[in-house]
Amino acid sequence: MYHPYNQNPYFQHQQASQSFNPHHRETKSLPDQWVEYIQPLVTRALSEVEEGINLTHLFQEFILSGVLVGQGFTPEQAIEQVETWEKGESKLLQASKAMK
């Protein structure tokens, strides 16, 4: 399924903090690392806006994906999981997708 600490910037930042090296300069802030890490979600959301997906569904889909990324999923795994829920067990995602 997923490895909880794969490429997650928070985890990487924590590891770097624990192994302090006074000669190492971090080149990117933690927020900037997160922004780069979630770029696949942003790109996908923008393409879905262009396809005409309603905003309620779009926000639900990508906020859920963000939660999953925070839990250790990669952005790609998060999108895949939300799409699986949308096709199966989530009646609310199905209903919001059907809204015009």
C-alpha positions in Angstrom: 0.0 0.0 0.0 2.3 2.8 1.2 5.3 3.4 3.3 4.5 6.0 6.0 7.8 7.8 5.7 8.7 7.6 2.0 9.5 11.0 0.6 7.5 13.0 3.2 9.2 16.3 3.7 8.3 16.5 7.3 9.9 13.2 8.1 13.0 14.1 6.1 13.2 17.4 7.9 12.9 15.6 11.3 15.7 13.2 10.3 17.9 16.1 9.2 17.3 17.9 12.5 18.2 14.8 14.5 21.5 14.3 12.7 22.7 17.9 13.0 25.7 18.8 11.0 26.9 22.4 11.6 28.5 22.5 8.1 25.2 21.6 6.4 23.0 24.4 5.2 19.4 23.5 4.3 18.7 25.0 1.0 14.9 24.9 1.2 12.5 25.6 4.0 10.1 22.9 5.1 7.1 24.7 3.6 8.9 25.0 0.3 9.7 21.3 0.4 6.0 20.5 0.9 5.0 22.8 -1.9 7.3 21.0 -4.3 6.2 17.6 -2.9 2.5 18.2 -3.5 3.0 19.7 -7.0 1.5 16.6 -8.6 -1.7 17.3 -6.7 -1.8 20.9 -7.8 -1.2 20.0 -11.4 -3.9 17.4 -11.3 -6.4 19.8 -9.7 -5.7 22.4 -12.3 -6.3 20.0 -15.1 -9.6 18.9 -13.5 -10.7 22.5 -13.3 -10.1 22.8 -17.0 -12.2 19.6 -17.6 -15.1 21.3 -15.8 -15.2 19.2 -12.6 -17.4 21.0 -10.1 -15.6 22.8 -7.3 -17.2 21.1 -4.4 -16.1 17.7 -5.7 -12.7 19.1 -6.6 -12.1 20.5 -3.1 -13.2 17.3 -1.5 -11.0 15.2 -3.7 -7.9 17.2 -3.2 -8.3 18.0 0.5 -8.7 14.3 1.1 -5.6 13.7 -1.0 -3.7 16.2 1.1 -4.8 14.5 4.3 -3.5 11.2 2.9 -0.2 12.8 1.9 0.1 14.0 5.5 -0.4 10.4 6.6 2.6 9.3 4.5 1.1 8.5 1.1 2.8 9.8 -2.0 0.7 12.3 -3.9 0.2 9.7 -6.6 -0.9 7.1 -4.1 -3.2 9.6 -2.4 -5.0 10.5 -5.7 -5.3 6.8 -6.5 -6.8 6.1 -3.1 -9.4 8.9 -3.3 -10.4 7.7 -6.8 -10.9 4.2 -5.4 -13.1 5.6 -2.7 -15.0 7.6 -5.2 -15.7 4.5 -7.3 -16.7 2.4 -4.3 -17.3 3.1 -0.7 -17.8 6.9 -0.6 -21.4 7.9 -1.4 -20.6 11.5 -0.7 -17.8 11.7 -3.3 -20.0 10.0 -5.8 -22.8 12.5 -5.1 -20.5 15.5 -5.3 -19.1 14.2 -8.6 -22.6 14.0 -10.0 -23.4 17.6 -9.1 -23.4 20.1 -11.9 
